Amino acid sequence: MAANQPSPDEAARNQITPSPPSAVGTTDPLPLRRRLSSSSPVTMIPQSQSSSLQRLHHVEKRIVRVLELAGAVMEELGNSQGPRTDAVGAHCREFMLAMKDIQTTLREEIKSACEYRPFEKCDYSARIANEICCKKLEYVIEKLDTVHQNLEQSNDDV
């Protein structure tokens, strides 16, 4: 198999299936979304990731809305009576605002994901402090044993 060509499994996963003729013109992306979300496993997500995932989910909804707007403009331009300028203008304005919102949110999410956080989940200092405490306790126990032995020897001598 050539290095540039995907494996049969990857090709099957990446294959795009066309919509049936009855679905052309509908704006409901739910069946595709159900297929995508039903295959993903349910996992526990940390709170910081949860809010990030919520923002990305909102971006996904905005992208769907942008596509709906583009479709509405195309329908309006294909209208046999001619496009209504006010409707096309309103759709285009909403489209541009949504695109700006999507771009801003994605930029923030990418910036947040790329931030350098070297010690975010590092427990090195806690482990070192624990090791030091253990060594101190071993030393104290050793000294107490020595004191105990000295007391026993002094009692035996008396």
Salt bridges, closest charged atoms under 4 A:
GLU60 OE2 - ARG33 NE 3.45
GLU60 OE1 - HIS57 ND1 3.53
GLU68 OE1 - ARG65 NH1 3.50
GLU76 OE2 - ARG84 NE 3.21
GLU94 OE2 - ARG65 NE 3.04
ASP101 OD2 - HIS58 NE2 3.88
ASP101 OD2 - ARG62 NE 3.43
GLU109 OE2 - ARG55 NE 2.40
GLU115 OE1 - ARG117 NH2 3.75
GLU120 OE1 - ARG117 NH1 3.20
ASP123 OD1 - ARG127 NE 3.24
GLU152 OE2 - HIS148 NE2 2.83
